[in-house]
Amino acid sequence: MIYLKEHNLLFLKPFKTAGTSVEIALSCNASVSDIVTPFGGHLDDEFKRIDLGGQMPCNWAVDNDVDAQYRKKLKVLRTLDKLGRLEDGAPVLYADEDVKYSSHMTPPKLAQTDGAELLRSATYVTMSRHPYEQVMSLASWRNQRNPNFNLPHAIDQIIKTDRRQTNQVFYFDDDQLLPDFVIRYEHLDEDLQTLESKFDLKLRDSLPVTKRNLKKQARPATEVMTDEQKEACYLAFGNIFDALGYER
């Protein structure tokens, strides 16, 4: 999550849409008066943001001391990493109860904190990706350590039984479309250019390539998914197809 106070721009990041890269680019336009959330333990992304000169996480915790200590720890870890002395494994840098605003914060969750007015008054920006591709990417990511991973079965599980991370909550409140602007994965440069012009931002020059968006599928989802899976995907997420202009 990013909130640029001067621009009154709120960015909420859905799952598996290359949102981390855009979040880093936005942080390069942020200041200490804005809200910039941690990446939930992904130090490679935190280091990428530091190296690009982006604003480190700020105003995200329930306590200013937690906020400051997190930035201090990140700087130490980045130094150790450059020296080749960073130990394997993700260190625990804060507790769940310390978090007020989080990386994948949804609109309902934001409204439950004290962000209902922020959600109403800000220009709300989020991202999208074709539902076929998003579902397949999510299925692969959630099973990356499963030695018995079966992609078709994993896709079925996402479509039919587990929709917690399929992004509908970022787009809709009942039937109402929530975002003021949606950055489309398939038209990333074009849509970032539009945001740059509207808000006087510099985004494309600060757009990194993160590890996760390097891990692209060798084949497009339209070739991997069966006709039955495509139909089930449309039946499950037809509102995303229709509202955001994706073809079946």
N, C-alpha and C positions, 0 to 999 in steps of 0.2 A: 504494500500500500504506500502511496505517495500523496501528500496534499501540499500543493504549492500555494501558499497563502496569498502572495502578491497577485497571482493569476486566478485565484479561486478555482483551481483545477484539482479534482480528486481522481486519482487512478486506483482502481481496484483490480487485482490480478487474478484472472481465472487459472485453471489448471491446463497445462500442456498446450499453450498457445504462443510460446516464445516470449511470454510476458516478462521474464526476468531480464532479458536484454533491454526491453523498453523501460523497465523500472530503473535499471542502471542509467540509461540515457536521461531519463527524467531527473534522477538524482544529481546529474551534472548541472542541472538548472536550479537546484534547491539550495536553501540556506539553513542556518541553525534555527530560524523561526518557523520552519516548515515541519511537516511530519514525514519522517522517513523510517520505515520499519526494517528490522533485521531480516536476513534471508533464512531464518529457521535452521541455523547450524551448517549451512552450505558455505564453508569458508572460501572455497574457490571463487564463488560469486562475490563475497565480501571483499576479497583481495582484488578482484577485477575492478570493482567499484572504486576502491582506494587508488589503484594504479591509474585510473582514468580521471581522477580528481573529483569524483562525485562526493556529494555530501554523505558523510557517514550517518548511521542511524541516530535519530534524535526525536525527542518528544513522543516516543512510542510506548514508554513504560509507565507504570503507575507511580513510579518514584524517580525523581531526577537523579538520585545517586546511582540507581540501577542503570539508567541511561548513560551516565558519564562513565561508569565502570566498564560497561560493555565496549564503549569506544576505546577506552584505555587498553583493555584486554586485546581487542582487535589489532591495535597498533603493535603490541608486543608480539602477537602471533605472526603478523606480517613480517616483522623483522626476523623472527626465528625461521620463517619459511624461506626468506631470501638467503639466509645463512645455511640453509639445508639442515636445520636442527629442529624442525617441527615434527613432533611425534605423530605416528599414525593414529587414526581415530578422531572423531569429532569431539572436542572438549565441550563440557557443559558450561555455558557462559551466563545463563540466566534460568530462572525457574518459570514454569508456566504461569504461576500466580503473579509474576512480575509484569506480564504482558497486558497492555491496554489496547494497542493496535498491532495487528499481525500481518504477515506477508500476504497470505491468501484470505484476507478478511472479506466476508461477504456483505452485501448491503443489509440484510437483516441483523447480522452480528454487529455491524457498525451502529445501526439504529438502537441496538440494545445497550450500548455503552453510554455515550452521551453525544453520539454523532448523528442523531436523527435530523437536526437542523442543518448540519454540514451536508448530509446527503440531499436534502431538499434545495439548499441554496447554491451549492457548488456546481460547476460543470463536471458532470460525472462521465469519465472516460474509462473504457475497458477494452478487452481484446476478444477476438473470436477466431475460430479455425473451423474448416469444414467438419461437420459432426463425424463423418466417417474417419477422417484423419485423427481427430481429437480422441475418439473412442479407441482407435487402434494404438495410438501413442500412449494413452493412459493404461491400456491393458498390458502393453509391453513394460512400461515403467514400474507398475505395481507388482510385476512378476519377475523383475530382473534378477532376483536371487533365488528363484524357484528352479531347482534342477529338473523338475518334471514339467516345465512350462510348455503349454500348448496354446498357441496364439488363437486359433479359432474358438477354443473353449473359453479362453480369457475374454475374448470379445463378447461372447454370449453372456458371460457373467456380468460384464459392465452394462450391456444393453438391457438385460432382463431382470437382474436382481440387485445391482448395486450402482445407484445413480448419484451417490454423494458428491462425486467430483466431475460431473458432466456439465457443469457450468450454467445450467438453466437459472439458478438462483441469482447469478450475476446480471441476467438480462431481464427477468420478469418479476413483477409483483402481481400475482394472479395473471390476468391477460395484458397488463400494462407493461409496455417496454420501458425499462428504467434508464438506460444510458442516454446521454446527450450525444455521444460520439463513440463509435466502435471501430477500433483499429483492426483491420482484417489481416490475418497472417498471410493470406494470398496476395495482398496489395499493400504490403508493409511500407515500402518506400513512398508510395503515393499518399497513403493516409498520414504518415509521419510528416510529410511535407505540408499537408493541410493543417495539421496541428501547429507546426512551426510558424506558419503564416498567421494563423488565428491568434496565437498567444505570444508571438515573438520569442520563440524558444529555439535552441539549437539541439536537435535530437539525432539526426542521421550521422553527424560527424562523431558522436559519442556512443554510437550503437555498437556494443561488443558482440562477439560470438562466444556464447557460453558453452560449457561442455555438453549440457543437455540438448541445446539445439544443434549441436554437431552430430548427434546420434540420430540421423534420419533413417527412415525405413528405406531399404533398397528398392522396394516396390510400392507404388501408391496404393492407398486403401481400396480404391475401386477395383484393383486387380486381386487383392488379397481376400476381401470379404465376399461371401457368397451372396447370391440374389436374395436369399431368405434373410440374411443378416442385414443387408441394406434396407430391406422392407421393414424389418423390425426396428432398425435405427430410426427410420423416418416416422414410424408409428410412435416411437418413444419420444423423439425430439423434433417432431414436425414444426413446433412453434419456432425453433431456432432456424430451421430451413427457411420457413416462410418469412419471418421477420427480418432476417439478415441476408436474404437473397441467395441462399445456397441451392444448387441444383441437386436432384436426387441421382 
